[in-house]
Structure formats: structure tokens, C-alpha cells
Amino acid sequence: MIFKARSLSATDQPTNPNLISVRGLGFPIRLLDTSYETYYCCDSYSNYLFLKMASFLRATGVAAFKNASRLYSSAAGVSRASSPVFTNRYFLASSLAVAGTASYYFYSSMTTPISATSPVFKGDFVDLTLTHVTKISHDTSIFRFAFPEADDDSGLITASAILIKYKDENEKNIIRPYTPISDPRTKGYLDLLVKVYPEGKASKHIHSLKPGDKLAFKGPIIKYPWTPNKDSHIVLIGGGTGITPLYQLIHEITTNRAEDKTDITLLFGNKTVDDILLYDELKSIAAKDDKFTVYFTIEKDAPEGTIPGFISDAVVKKAIGDADLKTLKFFVCGPPGLYNAISGPKISPADQGELTGLLKSYGVEKEQVFKF
């Protein structure tokens, strides 16, 4: 099971007091270096859930959990009889009550329910078999990879990604992140939308695969854990294949309208109409959901219903309208030019970088912007 770690060096981790919830728990935890994010990996699903709960309790400031977690680890030299938890039954009762309340909140707030069975993605690379390839355009296809069993859950949430791995002609491991477009709750398979680029090693490799071929996957790489109504109004700004994590959010929210009332505004830039990925899906959602609005910008031969040119200052202001900027949450994903113009680039998956570009000029705060 994967659990995201704080940005600490290996020498910091053993003694950092913030990691009390991941030390001495009586089960193995190893550190994974994916070159994109740092994660802890538990060797069983139950341990993963306990670790997630431990982190949650610390985040909510439950100081009493420090003693409870030490008790759980059965540390050498501490007997049950002498433990302060067992010698103070009122302390124990209150700790369990707090933990119970916290666990209810933790599980009820998760967007994607946890399966009772172990998910496919649990910390190690797993080989999945390509079963279908659906051609979308001259350079883009949807690749469906089957899970080991037809009723397997992925273990993904919104918004999260996966890593793919293969060996190139020099036997060097090539690892790249991708965002599935299939619903995280889908059993039995996942879908990747992949556009091939002339210099893109991974995209060319995936496009070379045929049904029956295998590809190694690892995940989930948690990006922005979504819960219903987490933000009242989100503005998604994307270009090209940067639509995939944005679409993950759109799909999650619009398929849960009974609970999630979040307003969504999407600005999606492309060179031509043929380059618009998920065009029909986005238009279909917009036609049925009055809380979802989409603006397509097209650089060449923009047809009626789209905006000629780039995602510019005028386009962003038109999309935002008279909304109070302080109430908006912005998500950006796309090529470097888009980041430079809209928000500035992120430094790494763990460092969002400084806010620059159009959003900075509007007076938007750094905390209001998330760069995928």
C-alpha cells in the first residue's frame, strides 16, 4: 500500500517527531523513491489503512494517539500492565472515542470507497495486459489494460496518477506518470488516453503495444485528494494531454451531483479541433450539467462555438466573469508554455513553485492554485 511521505531526507526520517505515526507500528514500512514522489509502502492492506488513520489522527491534533500508537507497536520493555493507556481506563475510553469519531469522518469523507479486497495498486510494479486499443485521432488512442481479475479494484482515487515502466533498447528503465481516464471505481481494467509525441519515449512505446502485450504499472500517485464540495468553484485551465487529470476531477464531481455541488469552469486550449481530446465527452457533460461550463480555444481554423487563439487574459476574464476571485480554486495542467503564461511552472511534484503569470497579476493567492 502506498502512503505519501513528507519531503524529508533519509537521514531526517528516523528521528523526525512528525513521523511518530509511521514509526514503531509493528509492521514493515519501506521508503519508495519513484523519482517523482516519495512514498511509504506498507506490505499489507490492513497496515496501510492503519497508517492512513495514524496520519489522519496526527493531522487533526489528537495528541493522545501518540501513546496509543506506541502501545500498538508493543515496544520492548513496556508491559501492558504498566502502560499508561491500560492503567487509565478513562484515557483509553476517550482515546478510542476520538479515534472512532475520526475514523468515521476519515472514511465518510473519501471520494472513492475502499474495497474490502486488496486493490491492484499497492506499492509494487504490477504487469497488466493490454486488451483493447481505441483510435481517437491520427496520434491519440485509448489503451485498456486488464487487471489480474475481472472484479479487481484499482485502489485509485480522484485525483491520482500511476507510473508506467518499461526497458528501452539499452535496457534502461523508463518511468513516466500517466493519469487514467477511467472511473477510479471501475473494476477489472483501467483506460489510458495517450498521445504520441515525436520525442516521447514512453508515448511511442505505448503506441507500439499490441493486445496481449504487458506493461508495468505502479500507483496510486496521489495529487489532489478530492472530497465533495471541497472547493465551491473550481477553474480548470488545460492544454493538450493536460486534460486528463482535469477530466478526472470533472468526471468525479459531475457523476456525484446528488452530493457534490461544486461549480466547474474549464478552459481548454488546443491547436486544432481535431486535437481536442475527450471533446465529445466534455460537450456531453456540459449539455447535461448546468454547473459545468467549458471554453474551447483553437489556434487554427476555430469553428463556431469555440474561441480563436490561445487561453489569453481576455479568455480567462470572460470565463471567470464577476465571480469573487477569493472564492475560486484554480487547477492548471498542460505544456510548459501554458504554465508560463497562466501560473508559472512547478519545481517538482513536491514543490508547486512560485505563482506567476496571469493568475498572479489578478491578485490570486498561491494557495488558490494547484499545478498538476
Backbone torsions as a table, in degrees:
resi	resn	phi	psi	omega
1	MET	NA	142.8	-176.7
2	ILE	-102.7	136.2	178.8
3	PHE	-136.1	122.5	-173.4
4	LYS	-69.0	133.9	179.6
5	ALA	-95.7	160.1	171.7
6	ARG	-72.9	163.8	-178.9
7	SER	-78.8	83.1	-178.2
8	LEU	-124.0	151.0	173.4
9	SER	-78.7	163.5	-177.9
10	ALA	-60.2	-32.9	-178.6
11	THR	-75.9	-22.9	179.5
12	ASP	-77.3	-32.5	-167.3
13	GLN	-61.6	-40.9	-175.4
14	PRO	-65.1	-27.0	-173.4
15	THR	-113.8	-5.2	-176.5
16	ASN	-67.8	124.5	-176.2
17	PRO	-64.9	-21.6	179.2
18	ASN	-69.4	-11.5	-176.6
19	LEU	-102.0	20.5	179.1
20	ILE	-57.6	-31.1	-178.0
21	SER	-76.7	-7.0	177.9
22	VAL	-121.0	7.9	177.8
23	ARG	-111.4	143.0	172.3
24	GLY	65.1	32.7	-177.4
25	LEU	-92.2	-1.3	175.3
26	GLY	84.0	12.0	174.1
27	PHE	-143.1	155.3	-173.6
28	PRO	-72.6	137.7	173.6
29	ILE	-129.7	129.4	177.5
30	ARG	-121.8	153.8	-177.7
31	LEU	-93.4	128.6	179.2
32	LEU	-103.4	131.3	174.5
33	ASP	-111.0	103.1	-176.0
34	THR	-94.9	-1.5	-175.2
35	SER	72.6	-1.3	176.4
36	TYR	-119.9	-42.8	-178.9
37	GLU	-142.4	163.8	173.8
38	THR	-109.6	129.8	-175.9
39	TYR	-135.2	150.3	166.4
40	TYR	-91.0	146.7	-179.3
41	CYS	-124.9	120.4	176.4
42	CYS	-95.5	151.1	-174.8
43	ASP	-91.1	-2.3	175.0
44	SER	-143.8	155.9	-176.3
45	TYR	-67.0	-38.8	179.8
46	SER	-64.3	-39.4	177.7
47	ASN	-65.9	-36.6	176.7
48	TYR	-60.0	-45.5	-179.0
49	LEU	-64.6	-41.5	178.1
50	PHE	-62.9	-41.4	-179.4
51	LEU	-64.0	-42.3	176.9
52	LYS	-61.9	-41.1	179.2
53	MET	-66.0	-40.1	178.7
54	ALA	-60.2	-44.7	179.1
55	SER	-62.6	-41.9	-179.0
56	PHE	-63.0	-44.5	-178.5
57	LEU	-63.4	-38.4	178.0
58	ARG	-67.4	-37.7	-179.7
59	ALA	-64.4	-29.2	180.0
60	THR	-90.0	3.7	173.4
61	GLY	78.8	27.5	179.2
62	VAL	-83.3	90.3	-176.1
63	ALA	-62.9	-32.1	-177.8
64	ALA	-63.0	-20.7	-178.0
65	PHE	-67.7	-21.1	178.0
66	LYS	-57.8	-45.9	179.4
67	ASN	-69.0	-39.1	-179.0
68	ALA	-63.4	-40.2	-179.1
69	SER	-69.2	-33.7	175.7
70	ARG	-65.2	-39.8	178.2
71	LEU	-62.5	-42.7	-178.9
72	TYR	-58.2	-34.1	-176.8
73	SER	-75.4	-10.9	-177.7
74	SER	51.4	52.8	-175.4
75	ALA	-60.0	143.3	-178.5
76	ALA	-61.8	138.1	175.8
77	GLY	89.1	-0.1	179.0
78	VAL	-118.7	115.9	-178.9
79	SER	-89.2	157.6	178.2
80	ARG	-61.8	-37.5	-175.7
81	ALA	-66.4	-35.7	-176.9
82	SER	-90.6	-4.9	-177.9
83	SER	-65.7	135.1	178.9
84	PRO	-62.4	-24.3	179.0
85	VAL	-70.4	-41.9	-177.5
86	PHE	-80.2	-23.2	179.7
87	THR	-85.7	-7.5	177.0
88	ASN	-127.8	90.5	-174.2
89	ARG	-64.9	-27.4	178.0
90	TYR	-69.1	-38.4	177.5
91	PHE	-63.0	-43.7	-179.5
92	LEU	-62.1	-46.5	-178.1
93	ALA	-61.4	-44.0	-178.7
94	SER	-67.2	-38.0	179.0
95	SER	-62.9	-43.3	179.8
96	LEU	-67.2	-34.7	178.6
97	ALA	-65.1	-44.8	177.8
98	VAL	-62.6	-43.5	-179.7
99	ALA	-63.2	-38.8	179.1
100	GLY	-64.7	-44.7	178.3
101	THR	-62.9	-43.6	-180.0
102	ALA	-63.8	-40.3	-178.5
103	SER	-66.1	-36.1	177.2
104	TYR	-62.6	-44.6	179.1
105	TYR	-64.2	-42.4	-177.4
106	PHE	-59.6	-50.0	-176.6
107	TYR	-74.3	-38.0	-178.4
108	SER	-70.4	-21.4	-178.2
109	SER	-88.7	-7.6	-178.7
110	MET	-74.4	135.5	-179.3
111	THR	-68.1	-46.5	-177.0
112	THR	-105.4	118.8	-178.5
113	PRO	-59.4	145.2	177.2
114	ILE	-80.9	132.0	179.5
115	SER	-73.7	149.4	176.0
116	ALA	-72.1	-19.4	178.2
117	THR	-98.0	161.7	179.9
118	SER	-68.5	131.9	-178.0
119	PRO	-76.0	167.9	-179.8
120	VAL	-65.8	-44.6	-177.1
121	PHE	-94.4	108.5	-176.5
122	LYS	-141.8	33.7	168.8
123	GLY	116.1	-26.4	179.6
124	ASP	-113.4	157.5	174.4
125	PHE	-65.9	137.4	178.3
126	VAL	-129.3	136.6	179.4
127	ASP	-82.3	126.8	175.6
128	LEU	-116.2	149.9	-175.5
129	THR	-99.4	130.1	175.3
130	LEU	-71.7	127.6	-178.2
131	THR	-113.9	-33.7	-178.0
132	HIS	-141.0	147.6	171.6
133	VAL	-129.1	120.4	179.3
134	THR	-111.5	115.5	-177.8
135	LYS	-76.3	126.9	-179.5
136	ILE	-101.1	-41.5	178.2
137	SER	-152.1	-172.8	-176.8
138	HIS	-62.7	-22.8	-177.3
139	ASP	-129.7	11.1	-175.6
140	THR	-136.5	136.0	177.6
141	SER	-141.9	160.1	172.4
142	ILE	-102.5	126.1	-178.2
143	PHE	-109.9	121.8	179.7
144	ARG	-101.8	124.6	179.9
145	PHE	-114.0	128.6	-176.7
146	ALA	-84.6	141.1	171.6
147	PHE	-75.5	164.8	-179.3
148	PRO	-55.4	-37.5	178.9
149	GLU	-125.2	150.4	-175.2
150	ALA	-64.8	-25.7	-178.2
151	ASP	-103.7	14.3	178.8
152	ASP	-70.2	141.6	171.7
153	ASP	-91.8	151.4	-178.8
154	SER	-75.7	-39.3	-171.8
155	GLY	89.2	3.3	178.4
156	LEU	-81.5	158.8	173.1
157	ILE	-132.8	173.8	173.0
158	THR	-99.0	127.5	-2.7
159	ALA	-105.5	130.4	-179.8
160	SER	-146.2	161.5	180.0
161	ALA	-126.2	178.8	174.7
162	ILE	-130.0	165.2	172.9
163	LEU	-108.6	141.0	171.4
164	ILE	-112.0	151.4	-178.7
165	LYS	-141.2	139.4	172.6
166	TYR	-153.9	167.9	178.0
167	LYS	-102.2	133.0	178.5
168	ASP	-82.3	-171.3	-175.9
169	GLU	-64.5	-17.1	178.3
170	ASN	-100.2	13.9	-178.9
171	GLU	63.4	25.1	176.1
172	LYS	-93.3	135.1	178.4
173	ASN	-69.9	126.0	173.8
174	ILE	-108.2	121.9	-178.1
175	ILE	-123.4	129.4	-179.3
176	ARG	-140.2	148.2	176.0
177	PRO	-89.1	144.0	173.9
178	TYR	-139.5	152.0	177.4
179	THR	-109.1	115.7	177.3
180	PRO	-62.1	149.2	176.2
181	ILE	-101.6	-8.2	176.9
182	SER	-75.3	153.4	178.0
183	ASP	-59.0	132.8	179.9
184	PRO	-57.0	-23.9	-179.4
185	ARG	-85.2	-5.6	-179.0
186	THR	-61.3	131.2	178.8
187	LYS	-93.2	143.9	168.5
188	GLY	92.0	-18.3	-177.9
189	TYR	-166.6	168.9	169.0
190	LEU	-136.2	153.7	179.0
191	ASP	-113.9	132.0	173.5
192	LEU	-112.4	130.7	172.9
193	LEU	-97.0	114.2	-172.1
194	VAL	-126.9	123.9	173.8
195	LYS	-100.2	130.7	-178.2
196	VAL	-85.0	134.0	178.8
197	TYR	-115.1	144.7	-178.3
198	PRO	-54.0	-37.1	-178.8
199	GLU	-105.4	10.2	-177.2
200	GLY	-89.6	104.4	-177.5
201	LYS	-60.5	-51.0	-175.4
202	ALA	-67.1	-43.7	-178.2
203	SER	-63.6	-38.8	178.3
204	LYS	-67.5	-37.4	178.5
205	HIS	-64.2	-46.3	-179.1
206	ILE	-62.0	-40.8	179.7
207	HIS	-68.8	-16.6	177.7
208	SER	-84.4	-11.8	-176.9
209	LEU	-72.6	149.5	177.0
210	LYS	-120.4	153.3	176.7
211	PRO	-49.8	132.5	-175.3
212	GLY	103.5	-21.5	176.7
213	ASP	-74.4	157.4	-178.4
214	LYS	-114.3	154.1	176.4
215	LEU	-141.6	140.4	-178.5
216	ALA	-86.5	136.0	-179.1
217	PHE	-128.6	150.5	171.0
218	LYS	-142.2	146.6	178.1
219	GLY	175.6	-173.0	-3.9
220	PRO	-84.3	149.1	170.4
221	ILE	-95.9	103.3	-174.1
222	ILE	-73.7	127.8	-179.6
223	LYS	-105.6	-64.4	-178.2
224	TYR	-142.5	91.0	-176.9
225	PRO	-59.7	116.4	-175.8
226	TRP	-94.8	136.5	169.3
227	THR	-126.3	149.8	-176.5
228	PRO	-52.9	131.9	177.6
229	ASN	63.6	25.3	178.2
230	LYS	-59.9	-38.5	173.4
231	ASP	-128.7	140.4	-175.4
232	SER	-74.5	-31.9	-179.4
233	HIS	-146.9	119.7	179.1
234	ILE	-112.0	140.7	177.7
235	VAL	-115.3	116.0	-176.6
236	LEU	-102.6	124.4	-178.5
237	ILE	-122.3	114.4	-173.8
238	GLY	-140.5	163.3	176.3
239	GLY	-144.6	138.7	176.8
240	GLY	58.6	-133.4	-179.0
241	THR	-72.2	-5.3	174.5
242	GLY	-64.9	-4.2	178.9
243	ILE	-71.4	-22.6	-170.1
244	THR	-61.7	-47.9	176.8
245	PRO	-69.6	-30.2	177.2
246	LEU	-67.2	-40.8	178.0
247	TYR	-64.3	-35.0	177.4
248	GLN	-59.0	-43.9	176.4
249	LEU	-65.1	-46.1	-179.0
250	ILE	-57.9	-48.4	-178.6
251	HIS	-62.1	-44.8	-178.2
252	GLU	-60.1	-45.3	-175.8
253	ILE	-73.1	-46.6	-173.9
254	THR	-74.1	-17.9	175.1
255	THR	-91.3	3.5	180.0
256	ASN	-130.0	40.5	-174.8
257	ARG	-67.7	-20.2	177.0
258	ALA	-61.1	-29.0	-178.7
259	GLU	-114.8	-36.9	-172.1
260	ASP	-99.7	113.7	-176.2
261	LYS	-103.9	15.8	-176.7
262	THR	-60.8	130.6	172.2
263	ASP	-78.3	139.9	-178.1
264	ILE	-127.4	128.2	172.0
265	THR	-121.1	123.7	-179.1
266	LEU	-113.9	128.4	170.0
267	LEU	-113.6	118.0	-171.4
268	PHE	-127.9	113.5	-176.4
269	GLY	-102.4	139.0	178.4
270	ASN	-148.6	164.3	-179.8
271	LYS	-74.2	-47.4	179.5
272	THR	-134.5	168.9	177.7
273	VAL	-61.9	-37.2	-179.2
274	ASP	-65.6	-18.6	-179.7
275	ASP	-85.4	-8.6	-176.5
276	ILE	-73.0	111.7	177.7
277	LEU	-80.9	141.6	179.6
278	LEU	60.2	30.3	-176.6
279	TYR	-59.0	-52.0	-178.4
280	ASP	-63.6	-39.6	-179.6
281	GLU	-63.8	-43.2	-179.0
282	LEU	-66.7	-42.1	178.0
283	LYS	-63.8	-38.5	180.0
284	SER	-65.1	-43.1	179.0
285	ILE	-64.0	-44.5	-179.2
286	ALA	-61.8	-34.4	-179.1
287	ALA	-69.8	-27.1	-176.0
288	LYS	-102.5	-18.2	-172.6
289	ASP	-120.7	109.9	-176.4
290	ASP	-78.0	-1.3	175.8
291	LYS	-101.9	7.7	177.5
292	PHE	-121.5	122.2	179.8
293	THR	-124.6	135.4	-178.4
294	VAL	-125.5	138.1	175.1
295	TYR	-120.2	119.5	176.5
296	PHE	-99.1	125.8	172.7
297	THR	-107.9	134.8	-176.1
298	ILE	-126.9	126.8	-177.0
299	GLU	-74.1	-36.7	-175.5
300	LYS	-125.2	130.1	175.0
301	ASP	53.2	55.3	-179.5
302	ALA	-68.1	121.1	179.3
303	PRO	-78.6	172.3	177.9
304	GLU	-59.8	139.3	-179.3
305	GLY	95.1	-5.7	176.0
306	THR	-119.7	171.2	-177.9
307	ILE	-109.3	123.2	179.0
308	PRO	-66.5	141.6	174.7
309	GLY	100.1	-152.7	-175.2
310	PHE	-101.3	175.8	171.0
311	ILE	-78.4	95.4	-172.7
312	SER	-103.3	178.8	175.8
313	ASP	-56.2	-45.1	-178.7
314	ALA	-63.9	-39.4	-179.1
315	VAL	-67.4	-44.3	-179.6
316	VAL	-63.2	-43.9	-179.7
317	LYS	-65.2	-37.2	176.9
318	LYS	-63.5	-42.2	-178.2
319	ALA	-67.7	-39.8	-178.8
320	ILE	-73.1	-36.0	-179.4
321	GLY	63.7	-136.5	-178.0
322	ASP	-97.7	18.1	179.1
323	ALA	-63.4	145.1	177.1
324	ASP	-70.5	116.1	-177.0
325	LEU	-55.7	-33.1	-176.7
326	LYS	-67.3	-17.0	-177.6
327	THR	-96.1	-1.2	-173.9
328	LEU	-97.8	146.4	170.8
329	LYS	-117.2	127.8	-176.3
330	PHE	-106.6	138.1	174.8
331	PHE	-124.1	131.6	-176.2
332	VAL	-126.5	134.7	176.3
333	CYS	-156.6	127.7	-179.8
334	GLY	168.7	-163.3	-179.6
335	PRO	-71.0	165.3	-177.8
336	PRO	-53.2	-39.0	-179.9
337	GLY	-60.8	-36.0	178.5
338	LEU	-67.3	-47.4	177.9
339	TYR	-57.8	-46.3	-177.9
340	ASN	-59.4	-39.1	-177.1
341	ALA	-78.1	-35.7	-170.9
342	ILE	-96.4	-47.6	-168.3
343	SER	-137.8	-11.5	-168.8
344	GLY	84.0	153.9	-177.4
345	PRO	-76.3	159.0	169.7
346	LYS	-90.4	150.4	-176.7
347	ILE	-77.5	-43.8	-179.5
348	SER	-160.8	172.5	177.3
349	PRO	-57.9	-25.6	-179.8
350	ALA	-94.8	-6.8	-176.2
351	ASP	-133.8	110.0	-177.7
352	GLN	-70.8	-14.3	-179.6
353	GLY	75.8	174.0	179.9
354	GLU	-76.5	151.1	176.5
355	LEU	-84.6	125.5	176.6
356	THR	-136.0	-163.0	175.3
357	GLY	71.5	-159.1	-175.5
358	LEU	-59.3	-44.0	-176.5
359	LEU	-62.8	-37.6	176.2
360	LYS	-63.4	-40.7	-178.3
361	SER	-67.1	-22.0	178.7
362	TYR	-82.3	-9.4	-176.7
363	GLY	89.3	13.6	177.1
364	VAL	-69.4	141.0	179.5
365	GLU	-83.1	151.8	-179.2
366	LYS	-56.4	-38.3	-177.4
367	GLU	-68.2	-13.9	179.4
368	GLN	-86.7	-2.4	-174.4
369	VAL	-122.1	132.3	173.2
370	PHE	-121.8	126.1	-179.4
371	LYS	-103.8	115.6	178.4
372	PHE	-70.8	NA	NA
